[in-house]
Amino acid sequence: MNMIEGHMAIEAPENVPVWDVDPYDHDILRDPFAYYSELRSRGPFVYIPKYAILATGRYPEAREVFTDWERFVSSRGVGLQDFKLEEPWRPPSVVLEVDPPYHTKTRNVIARALSPKAIRALKDSFQQAADRLIDELLIKGTSEMVVELAEAYTTTVFPAAVGLSETDSRRLVDYGAMVFNALGPDNELRRKAMAQGPDIVPWITERCKRENLSADGIGATIYAAADEDEITLEEAGMLVRSLLSAGVDTTVTGIGSMIWCFATYPEQFDILKADPKLARPAFEEILRFTSPVHSFFRTVNVDTEVSGVKIVDGTKIMCSLGAANRDEQQFPEPDKFDIKRMPAGHLAMGQGIHGCVGQVIARAEVEAVSTALANKVGGIEFAGEAIWRPNHSIRALDTLPVTFHGKQS
Ligand code: OVV
């Protein structure tokens, strides 16, 4: 069998356009919107020879692949590598990289630990942290918002909510970067991220142990499920690892992208200021518009057909969530940023049984920040060039120099 990037090197299926593009080109990762548009226009699927994969940027196909977990499995990895053929860099996630029936058990445990009821108790502390930080940034005036706001805030409130006894902003952020870069090709970007493993992975593993977690956090709730024999102690530790894998870079990126959106579209920030209750729909539109996780894969686990295209077992399908969220068939005037749009069904947090299990806490974290902005900040203005940081699965800001102006009172 011919392999490429850890999966079977399939041929282009009949009637599927071949597109000689590299979706991991750094120019595309930094500014993907022309690529997204061409991906959608070429067809429901394209075949990308460099990686021998199918890619879809259209909403209906991306949604179909994401929701049908029986034909499009996660247990063979959600990146380029097929775990059936190659061993992944770390033991697979017991919730992201598994299928039912096993998935149902772990998902239930982590979903309960992150339920609306569990998260409600955290809302006040999130708001206090956000208010305090925005006050400081207002006094400072101009700041680099990736480090000073998005990372500073997320790596304070989230580890506290999980109950970590020790936090390290850099290691948490860089672990996320490793996990998300690992889904892409074995190139320089991935190797550079992975080179940090010996420093970061043992630290993460240590943080996931029960004795290093507070008695009242989300981590403790997960371990309590092991006491009830719902999961094993080892699985509990692995689910805490999932929290640290998926809960930091995603939220950091969401907050950075929110500031970027409001600096780019100040009239939309004025609308939020006039009605701070728009914090929730505003975040949905920020998610749709920026798609912090730009792509995830599924692996075809049975010869099948989608939109008239015959697809064979072992095919890797790259679902471009960023492209699907700008599909004009689904979202009229998709390139318009409109916080009142309420973009129901956007794919930024996935869809179906693997849809983001942390979305309640993510929303609570981000909405505390947007509420603080709406209540305290008069204007959000770029103070230099915003620079995006290439990552194989996340579209994150690297540098975001911004000035917060006070409210005239
Ligand atoms: C990158 C990512 C997303 C979601 C879940 C996980 C990782 C996990 O490790 O479970």
Residues whose N, C-alpha, C, O or C-beta is under 5 A from the ligand:
A	BS01	OVV	S93 L96 V179 R241 S242 S245 A246
